[in-house]
């Protein structure tokens, strides 16, 4: 039997159970909020009152689907709002973060980089992900527009000088590596900002005064009054020396800040020379204020507050950071101890409860089991009781059956009259048996796999005129699934 013919008999345009990975699942996108877990509201919270959430779930429990659904919900919320919108940032590119830290520290073994990860590294990679996009939008060099605002540049130019300067400081720290210094100059012009470190002006004045001093000293050799001319030459030479000293002091201070930023920001891989060139475009006393020149948390919270200041100027009130796939980096490879090294820095109550920040941590169940064995000091530091923690993303048979109904409805030619899951089977199978079988699967991925296997088994052995999957096929596939589950 042909699968498309069988599905067509039930009014379906495609197989609702074919995809296993949420990120490549078109049916999940089509089903909208119908496939949401019942605890979605608790995890998502209220966008007007940003709150953290920590979710533990086994593989296939729907953590990535949950992230995609939250992204969709935030988009829908932003579309309805003229202010108090939410900037959504994904935080799942851990391979890049670990690799950059290893290169920065010149570590041959990337697993050693895991042990050195701090909260500052996480904040740096998050800001490095979003700041270049904001700069692109301001300069009009890309179609990417992370902020859904009309004419971002025009709106930001109307903001106070302090806010525009905050955007420039973010760019100096977190923009693209090869062209960051050039873009500092472009952004400064786009935002209508002036000022510089004073190094170039001091160098120019030092040279001009030195030339005048030499010329006048030369004139004093052949003309009178020699004493007055020599005194003027000496005065000009002193001014040249003062300007030269000012240039040296400026270069030294900028160099110290640039080297500090190079040491402190390990996830951007910019050279001290690149940071130094950017810093020369702003007054040195401003450039030295709370820049990330170390690996401490305070400077990172200052940079986050700079981002909030920029966002508030264009009617964005909060930031949602969605953390997912912590078990997938090559160096982690599902190892629970490596996952712990990666995740624990994020479990800072100060970070999770930071005003305007909604951090959603979607974590493997193994981490939850490990955390439950931690001592009291760990829980006091993380304050898990205040973070909207869901200890397990559980799915009952009834919930999975409703998910199957939603997936069928998403691919149905007439969604309003779509058939329920039990309509694909003989009448003696019934919904109760289907829910019981799905309960044994325990999560959406395994549930979809079992349903897909039943369709394939039916295609392999059923007659062409068979409109439903027999109870014998149902029992056979269910038994296979139980055996496979016992080996996991």
Secondary structure, DSSP 4 states (H G I P E B T S, - for coil): --HHHHHHHTTBSS-TT---SGGG-HHHHHHGGGG--TTHHHHH-BTTB---EEEEE-TTSSHHHHHHHHHHHHHHHHHH-SSSEEEEEEE--HHHHHHHHHHHTT-S-HHHHHHT--HHHHHHHHHHHHHHHHHHHHHT--S--SS--S-HHHHHHTS-HHHHHHHHHHHHHHS-TTTHHHHHHHHHHHTT-----SHHHHHHHHHHHHHHHHHHHHHHHHSS-HHHHHHHHHHHHHHHHHHHHHHHHHHHHHHHHHHHHHHH-TTS---HHHHHHHHTTS-HHHHTSS---SS-HHHHHHHHHHHHHHHHHTTEEEEEEEE--TT-STTTTT-HHHHHHHHGGG--HHHHT-TTEEEEEEEEHHHHHHHTTS-HHHHHHHTGGGTTEES-----HHHHHHHHHHHHHHTBSSGGGPPPGGGGB-TTTHHHHHHHHHHHH-SHHHHHHHHHHHHHHHHHHS-TT--SB-HHHHHHHHHHHHHHHHH-
